[in-house]
Amino acid sequence: QVQLVESGGGLVQPGESLRLSCAASRSGFSIETMGWYRQAPGKAREMVAVAKRYGSRIYADSVKGRFTMSRDNVKNTVDLEMNNLKSEDTAVYFCYAEADRTTYWGQGTQVTVSS
């Protein structure tokens, strides 16, 4: 079992920045994949950024150059630094983990980008 707890969502204006954090309930070294997904109203959930345990990060094309994900296997955390936010980034952001061939999700945190 892996429990994921997110924090850091909120309301910002276009062009501003926001940082999301996710803490896992067990060692990051035991989790194969960690990352972030998001779901906008009326749309399917989509991958934002993911990282394998010892591998490189993968970003969605829509966030490349603006978002940076950092994974810390010692602290059991995965953070998402979001810069130059756009209205189309508005969504519920979910922390994601895959371990022992099982997928786990956090409860989600709302990010709203609006002027």
Secondary structure as UniProt FT lines:
FT   STRAND          4..7
FT   STRAND          10..12
FT   TURN            14..15
FT   STRAND          18..24
FT   HELIX           28..30
FT   STRAND          33..39
FT   TURN            41..42
FT   STRAND          46..52
FT   STRAND          57..59
FT   TURN            61..66
FT   STRAND          67..72
FT   TURN            73..76
FT   STRAND          77..82
FT   HELIX           87..89
FT   STRAND          91..99
FT   TURN            100..101
FT   STRAND          102..105
FT   STRAND          109..113
//
